[in-house]
Amino acid sequence: MSTLNHLPKFVEVVEVGPRDGLQNEANPVPVAVKVDLIDRLSAAGLPNVEAAAFVSPKWVPQMAGSSEVMAGIRRRPGTVYSALVPNMKGMEAALAAGVGEVVVFSAASEAFAQKNINCSIAESIERFRPVAEAAKSAGVKLRGSISVALGCPYQGAVEPSAVAEVVRRMADLGCDCIDIADTIGVGTPGAVQAVFEASAAAFPMDKLAGHFHDTYGQALANILAALQMGVASFHSSVAGLGGCPYAKGATGNVATEDVLYLLHGLGIDTGVNLRAVVEAGDFITRAINRPNNSRAGKALLAKWAAEQGEPACAA
């Protein structure tokens, strides 16, 4: 129990459902539904909502209409609305839409970089230098995201030193924070701690974040392992929405409801209303007619229904 006494007192939960969660849906999600979801999530007190991606609709059809989404949301003071930006064209659109943080991305695996973004890791980061300079000039936060940091579907194992090298490159780019992503969900607690230990040698631990997928059911264990290292920012997706089109068999992000249940159970403050997030998860899964993948969310919905004397729906 001694290690639990040294966990962070406050943890930032970055909600990625509206972007990372919905981008792989087969059927179009209406702008109005996305706006409603984002408003529900920000009203719940989430400090950062990844709301859009200014990418080519040819490659990511679900992100078409990102400018309309950003124009339609009710902006809550204290919430940062972030967006994925692949190039200067996307950056210009993001700035026009009033985003508070732009996200640039690379990978810890050369094989994944070639398959995903058709260039080397070094080339992918250099391509973002004009974007980084534009973000700094505009006073917009810059976040770097490193995919497949705990395993790659094409090359297999990824060494912590390889992740740390990409962290160094992202730091040199001027990123304010960097997230370490287990894109295909193969990581385990020991590997997570090794990766964060190596990464912290290149960038401050308090500016690193964990982004875990739950393919092998390890996401919450991995979050606890990262907490024990001093990581105090995690990405999650309401109702466990999402996946990775470049990683066959990869399931969605860890559910925000499950992360909040864990953190609150550990006595860690998040500033987020769990009930409001559970209700947002129920809303979006009904709206797009897909299963709710949050265990805590489903359990709490059933509990509340029972308290109201309503029949619990079979999951």
C-alpha positions as CSV (number, residue, x, y, z in Angstrom):
1,M,0.0,0.0,0.0
2,S,3.0,2.3,0.5
3,T,3.3,3.2,-3.2
4,L,-0.4,4.3,-3.2
5,N,0.5,7.0,-0.7
6,H,2.7,8.7,-3.3
7,L,0.3,8.9,-6.2
8,P,-0.6,12.3,-7.7
9,K,-3.2,14.3,-5.8
10,F,-4.8,15.6,-9.1
11,V,-4.9,13.9,-12.5
12,E,-5.9,15.5,-15.8
13,V,-8.2,13.3,-17.8
14,V,-8.1,14.2,-21.5
15,E,-11.3,13.1,-23.3
16,V,-10.6,11.8,-26.8
17,G,-13.9,10.2,-27.7
18,P,-15.3,12.9,-30.1
19,R,-12.1,12.5,-32.2
20,D,-10.2,9.3,-31.6
21,G,-13.4,7.5,-30.5
22,L,-15.6,8.4,-33.5
23,Q,-13.2,8.6,-36.3
24,N,-13.5,4.9,-37.2
25,E,-17.3,4.6,-37.1
26,A,-18.6,3.1,-40.3
27,N,-21.7,5.3,-40.5
28,P,-21.5,9.1,-40.5
29,V,-22.1,10.7,-37.2
30,P,-24.1,14.0,-37.6
31,V,-22.4,17.2,-36.6
32,A,-25.3,17.9,-34.2
33,V,-24.6,14.6,-32.3
34,K,-20.9,15.4,-32.1
35,V,-21.7,18.9,-30.8
36,D,-24.1,17.5,-28.2
37,L,-21.5,14.9,-27.1
38,I,-18.7,17.5,-26.7
39,D,-21.0,19.9,-24.8
40,R,-22.0,17.0,-22.4
41,L,-18.4,16.1,-21.8
42,S,-17.2,19.7,-21.2
43,A,-20.2,20.3,-18.9
44,A,-19.0,17.2,-16.9
45,G,-15.8,19.1,-16.1
46,L,-13.3,17.5,-18.4
47,P,-10.4,19.9,-18.7
48,N,-9.4,18.9,-22.3
49,V,-11.8,17.5,-25.0
50,E,-10.2,16.3,-28.2
51,A,-13.0,17.6,-30.4
52,A,-11.9,17.5,-34.0
53,A,-9.3,16.6,-36.6
54,F,-8.5,18.9,-39.5
55,V,-7.5,16.2,-41.9
56,S,-8.5,15.2,-45.4
57,P,-12.0,13.8,-45.4
58,K,-10.7,11.4,-48.1
59,W,-8.7,9.7,-45.5
60,V,-10.8,10.2,-42.4
61,P,-14.4,10.8,-43.6
62,Q,-15.8,11.0,-40.0
63,M,-13.8,14.1,-39.3
64,A,-15.4,16.0,-42.2
65,G,-17.3,18.9,-40.7
66,S,-14.8,19.6,-37.9
67,S,-15.1,23.4,-38.5
68,E,-18.9,23.1,-38.1
69,V,-18.4,21.1,-34.9
70,M,-16.1,23.7,-33.4
71,A,-18.5,26.5,-34.4
72,G,-21.4,24.7,-32.8
73,I,-20.1,23.8,-29.4
74,R,-20.8,25.8,-26.2
75,R,-17.3,26.7,-25.0
76,R,-17.0,26.1,-21.3
77,P,-14.4,28.3,-19.5
78,G,-11.6,26.0,-18.3
79,T,-12.0,23.4,-21.0
80,V,-9.3,23.2,-23.7
81,Y,-10.7,22.1,-27.0
82,S,-8.0,20.3,-28.9
83,A,-7.7,19.0,-32.5
84,L,-5.4,16.8,-34.6
85,V,-3.5,18.7,-37.2
86,P,-1.4,16.9,-39.9
87,N,-0.1,19.9,-41.9
88,M,-0.2,23.7,-42.4
89,K,-3.5,23.5,-44.2
90,G,-5.0,21.8,-41.3
91,M,-3.3,24.2,-38.9
92,E,-4.8,27.2,-40.7
93,A,-8.3,25.6,-40.4
94,A,-7.7,24.8,-36.7
95,L,-6.7,28.3,-35.9
96,A,-9.7,29.7,-37.8
97,A,-11.9,27.3,-35.8
98,G,-10.5,28.6,-32.5
99,V,-8.9,25.4,-31.1
100,G,-6.9,25.8,-27.9
101,E,-4.4,23.0,-28.5
102,V,-3.2,21.3,-31.7
103,V,-2.0,17.7,-31.7
104,V,0.8,16.5,-34.0
105,F,1.7,12.9,-34.2
106,S,4.4,10.3,-35.0
107,A,5.2,6.8,-34.0
108,A,7.8,4.9,-32.0
109,S,8.1,2.3,-34.8
110,E,9.6,3.0,-38.2
111,A,7.4,0.3,-39.7
112,F,4.2,1.9,-38.3
113,A,5.3,5.3,-39.5
114,Q,5.8,4.1,-43.0
115,K,2.4,2.3,-43.0
116,N,0.5,5.1,-41.3
117,I,2.1,8.3,-42.5
118,N,4.2,7.1,-45.4
119,C,7.5,8.5,-44.2
120,S,10.2,7.9,-41.6
121,I,9.8,9.0,-37.9
122,A,12.3,11.8,-38.4
123,E,10.6,13.0,-41.6
124,S,7.2,13.0,-39.9
125,I,8.4,15.2,-37.1
126,E,10.2,17.6,-39.4
127,R,7.0,18.0,-41.4
128,F,5.4,19.4,-38.3
129,R,8.0,22.1,-37.7
130,P,6.0,24.9,-39.5
131,V,2.9,23.7,-37.6
132,A,4.8,24.0,-34.3
133,E,6.1,27.5,-35.2
134,A,2.5,28.6,-36.1
135,A,1.2,27.3,-32.8
136,K,3.8,29.2,-30.9
137,S,3.1,32.3,-32.8
138,A,-0.6,32.0,-32.2
139,G,-0.3,31.2,-28.5
140,V,-1.9,27.8,-29.0
141,K,-0.7,24.8,-27.0
142,L,1.2,22.1,-28.9
143,R,0.9,18.4,-28.0
144,G,2.9,15.6,-29.4
145,S,1.4,12.1,-29.7
146,I,3.6,9.0,-30.1
147,S,1.8,5.9,-31.4
148,V,2.6,2.2,-30.8
149,A,5.0,3.1,-27.9
150,L,4.5,-0.3,-26.3
151,G,4.2,-2.6,-29.3
152,C,3.7,-2.4,-33.1
153,P,1.5,-4.6,-35.2
154,Y,4.1,-4.7,-37.9
155,Q,7.5,-4.9,-36.2
156,G,6.5,-6.3,-32.8
157,A,8.3,-5.2,-29.7
158,V,9.3,-1.5,-29.3
159,E,12.3,-0.7,-27.1
160,P,11.9,2.1,-24.5
161,S,15.0,3.8,-25.9
162,A,13.2,4.1,-29.3
163,V,10.3,5.8,-27.6
164,A,12.6,8.1,-25.7
165,E,14.3,9.1,-29.0
166,V,10.9,10.2,-30.4
167,V,10.2,12.1,-27.2
168,R,13.5,14.0,-27.6
169,R,12.5,14.9,-31.2
170,M,9.0,16.0,-30.0
171,A,10.6,18.1,-27.3
172,D,12.9,19.7,-29.8
173,L,9.9,20.6,-31.8
174,G,8.6,22.6,-28.9
175,C,5.8,20.4,-27.6
176,D,4.2,21.5,-24.4
177,C,3.2,18.0,-23.5
178,I,3.7,14.5,-25.1
179,D,1.5,11.5,-24.8
180,I,2.8,7.9,-24.9
181,A,0.2,5.8,-26.7
182,D,-0.3,2.0,-26.5
183,T,-2.1,2.0,-29.8
184,I,-2.8,-1.7,-30.0
185,G,-3.1,-2.3,-26.3
186,V,-0.3,-4.8,-25.8
187,G,1.4,-3.1,-22.9
188,T,1.7,-4.5,-19.4
189,P,2.6,-2.6,-16.2
190,G,6.3,-3.4,-16.2
191,A,6.7,-2.4,-19.8
192,V,4.8,0.8,-19.1
193,Q,7.0,1.8,-16.3
194,A,10.1,1.1,-18.4
195,V,8.9,3.3,-21.2
196,F,8.0,6.2,-18.9
197,E,11.3,5.9,-17.1
198,A,13.2,6.2,-20.4
199,S,10.9,9.0,-21.6
200,A,11.3,11.0,-18.4
201,A,15.1,11.2,-19.1
202,A,14.2,13.2,-22.2
203,F,11.1,15.2,-21.1
204,P,9.6,16.1,-17.7
205,M,7.4,13.4,-16.2
206,D,4.7,15.9,-15.3
207,K,4.4,16.8,-19.0
208,L,4.0,13.2,-20.2
209,A,0.6,11.5,-20.6
210,G,-0.6,7.9,-21.0
211,H,-2.9,6.9,-23.8
212,F,-3.9,3.3,-23.3
213,H,-6.1,0.9,-25.3
214,D,-7.7,-2.1,-23.6
215,T,-7.2,-4.8,-26.2
216,Y,-5.7,-7.3,-23.6
217,G,-7.6,-5.8,-20.6
218,Q,-4.4,-4.1,-19.2
219,A,-5.3,-0.5,-19.6
220,L,-6.4,0.2,-16.0
221,A,-3.4,-1.7,-14.6
222,N,-1.2,0.3,-16.9
223,I,-2.7,3.5,-15.7
224,L,-2.0,2.5,-12.1
225,A,1.6,1.6,-13.0
226,A,2.1,5.0,-14.7
227,L,0.5,6.8,-11.7
228,Q,3.1,5.1,-9.5
229,M,5.8,6.6,-11.8
230,G,4.3,10.1,-11.3
231,V,2.3,10.4,-14.5
232,A,-0.7,12.7,-13.9
233,S,-2.4,13.0,-17.3
234,F,-4.3,10.2,-19.1
235,H,-6.3,10.0,-22.3
236,S,-9.6,8.1,-22.4
237,S,-12.7,7.8,-24.5
238,V,-16.2,7.9,-23.3
239,A,-17.9,4.5,-23.4
240,G,-14.6,3.0,-24.7
241,L,-15.3,4.3,-28.2
242,G,-12.6,3.9,-30.8
243,G,-9.9,1.7,-32.2
244,C,-7.0,1.9,-34.7
245,P,-7.6,1.3,-38.4
246,Y,-3.9,0.5,-38.8
247,A,-3.8,-2.1,-36.1
248,K,-5.8,-5.2,-36.8
249,G,-7.8,-6.5,-33.8
250,A,-7.1,-3.4,-31.7
251,T,-10.0,-2.5,-29.5
252,G,-11.0,0.9,-28.3
253,N,-9.4,3.3,-25.9
254,V,-9.9,2.7,-22.2
255,A,-13.3,4.1,-21.2
256,T,-13.3,7.4,-19.4
257,E,-15.9,6.2,-17.0
258,D,-13.6,3.3,-15.9
259,V,-10.6,5.6,-15.5
260,L,-12.6,8.0,-13.4
261,Y,-14.0,5.2,-11.2
262,L,-10.4,4.0,-10.6
263,L,-9.0,7.5,-9.9
264,H,-11.8,8.5,-7.6
265,G,-11.5,5.2,-5.8
266,L,-7.9,6.0,-5.2
267,G,-8.9,9.4,-3.7
268,I,-7.4,11.3,-6.6
269,D,-9.1,14.5,-7.6
270,T,-10.0,15.0,-11.3
271,G,-12.5,17.8,-11.2
272,V,-14.9,15.6,-13.3
273,N,-18.4,14.6,-12.6
274,L,-18.5,10.8,-13.1
275,R,-22.3,10.6,-13.3
276,A,-22.4,13.2,-16.1
277,V,-19.7,11.3,-18.1
278,V,-21.7,8.0,-17.6
279,E,-24.8,9.7,-19.0
280,A,-22.8,11.1,-21.9
281,G,-21.6,7.6,-22.7
282,D,-25.1,6.3,-22.6
283,F,-26.2,9.2,-24.9
284,I,-23.5,8.6,-27.6
285,T,-23.8,4.8,-27.7
286,R,-27.6,5.1,-28.1
287,A,-27.1,7.8,-30.7
288,I,-24.8,5.8,-32.9
289,N,-26.3,2.4,-32.0
290,R,-23.3,0.6,-30.7
291,P,-22.4,-1.2,-27.4
292,N,-21.3,0.7,-24.4
293,N,-17.8,-0.7,-23.6
294,S,-17.4,0.9,-20.2
295,R,-17.8,-1.6,-17.4
296,A,-18.2,1.1,-14.8
297,G,-20.6,3.0,-17.0
298,K,-22.9,0.0,-17.6
299,A,-22.8,-1.0,-13.9
300,L,-23.7,2.5,-12.7
301,L,-26.5,2.8,-15.2
302,A,-27.9,-0.5,-14.0
303,K,-27.5,0.6,-10.4
304,W,-29.3,3.9,-10.9
305,A,-32.1,2.2,-12.9
306,A,-32.6,-0.2,-10.0
307,E,-32.7,2.7,-7.5
308,Q,-35.4,4.3,-9.6
309,G,-37.4,1.0,-9.8
310,E,-36.7,0.7,-13.5
311,P,-35.8,-2.6,-15.2
312,A,-32.1,-2.8,-16.0
313,C,-31.4,-3.2,-19.7
314,A,-29.5,-6.4,-20.6
315,A,-26.1,-5.4,-21.9
